[in-house]
Amino acid sequence: MGYFDMSTNVSSFDPNAQEWQGLILTPAAGQQIFSLLKLDSELLGVRLAVKKSGCAGFAYDLSMAHQQLADDLVFAQDGGKLFVAREMMIYVDGTTVDYVSVGLNSMFTYTNPKAQDACGCGESFSV
């Protein structure tokens, strides 16, 4: 599950010097994260990362956040918190995170203005 090593491709990028647009959590996404918090008293929210994956290059990786790390940026909506490591912002800055139901399936979706291409199955993207 290794995360992409940013230093190999963006060595001149300084995540601490960047001004961020941030991420947008829709009310549905915030409420879904908040509902997860009610199931686990030690859970602080969810963590969004990007990993190398798929034919287009990158995939979103959501995991449970039980602690806030020193370089985390935190985005909140309706009681739910989304944690994003500062170094991931080069890939997700400006992204809208939503939670949608389609038929019997419910999932988080990402509208990322930095994504230039996506694979046919929609599981991976490039920037």
C-alpha positions, 0 to 999 in steps of 0.5 A: 500500500505504499504511498507515492514518494513525492521527492522523486518527481516533484523535488522542487515542490515545497508543500509548506510554501504553498497557498492552498485552495483546500478541499471541499467536503459536501454535507453528505460526505461530512455526515457520512464521516460523522456517522463513522465517528459514532461507531468508533470512539477513538476515530477522529475522522478519515484520512485522504491520501494518493497512492500509485495505482492503476493504468492512469497513475494514481488512486485515492486512498481513504483510511481511518484516522485515529490520530492527527499527524503534525503535517495534516491539514484538516477539513471539516463539514457537519461534524466529519473531519477529513485529514490530508497530509500536506505533501498530498495537496499537490495532487488533491488541492481544490478537490470536492469530496462527496458521498453518493448513492447509486442504486444499492451502492454508496461511495465517496467520490472526488471531483479533482480539478488537478486530474487531467486523465482517468482510466476507463474504469474510473479507479485511477487518475493522472495529474 
